[in-house]
Amino acid sequence: MSASWLMTGGIAYLLAAAAVILYVVMLILRLLKVVRSGTASDKFANVMFPGSKTSAPIGGGLNTWRHRYPALFGLGIFALIALLFVLPLLLAWSSGEVRTPYLAIGGRLPWSDASGWLHGLYYVLNEGELTDWTVRRPLHLMYLSSLTLFSGLDLYALLLLRTLMLAAACALLVRELHLSFGAAAALAALAMLSGFAATFSPTTMSEASGLTFGAAALALLWRGVSREQLGCYALGAALMALALSVRTGPVFVLGGILAWPLLWPGAALGQRLRWIMAAGAAIAAGAVLAWVWTYFLYSGDNMPGANFAFTLYGLAHGGLSWTAFYEQYDLEGMSQ
């Protein structure tokens, strides 16, 4: 098994294949009506699909151990997930092979955009100010600077700690999906999350940081929806707003979070309004944080999310690249 195969998402492909095979096997068993109460197949379904309506007791094996030692079982699962996320980072450092060599030369030296984040990181720690580069995503820099203080100002300790935080957030999301939809859905989600993370974990870019907040936000949002817990839903909404400030992306999802209570079947009007107001306040609090930090630490003429306007321009003109604005207009002497 080569490092290059792992770095190109080999493990993620295996997880995705396992999820598909697992789902197909259980689907066939159910279509053939092999799954009956108390049978071996029913017990297997109870382990793989906890969200299913099976309730047969399992007298031994993995499920018994899971219920008897839940803390140890959870710690073991997290250790496996953490290894899945950390392994590509360690391989990048040892082999020098990365998917984005223009961002991490030899898997170690930040370059191109990544070097701008590294410079901005140490600049804010030493000078207490944001640069024109880092002000575009100040919450990403806030997150990196916080981790840097815990990692002893060491770049590699920072990247390792950030990867572990990402693994923890993804583990929370995978757990919620497993509880609701079973192991096949959890494995499929883990494949997508780990495959994306492997690309950016060796870099100082904002993708991995945004995924950390986004995965935690989605876990809390789904927990709030599935268990009707307003606190989890509001906290998830705030984290999603933070995630979209850390790494700007599909910002319209925030509107979807606000609109979801309107689609809640059977809910009273007062309950819908409480959820909408709580989510709205949480989103506003999360969104304003970037501007607060910018106000105190930056005095230039740039602003948070400035360069995302180029992406929106390209999307509005038929899915063009973010460079389309530069190609169609003369921006010499203009700031973002």
Secondary structure, DSSP 8 states (H G I E B T S, - for coil): --HHHHHTTHHHHHHHHHHHHHHHHHHHHHHTT---TTSHHHHHHHHH-TTSS------SSHHHHHHHSHHHHHHHHHHHHHHHHHHHHHHHHHH---S-TTTEETTTEE-THHHHHHHHHHHHHHHS---TTGGGSHHHHHHHHHHHHHTTT-HHHHHHHHHHHHHHHHHHHHHHHHHHH-HHHHHHHHHHHHHHHHHHTTS--HHHHHHHHHHHHHHHHHHHHHHT-HHHHHHHHHHHHHHHHHS---TTHHHHHHHGGGG-TT--HHHHHHHHHHHHHHHHHHHHHHHHHHHHH--SS--TTTTHHHHHHHHHTTS--TTHHHHHS--TT---
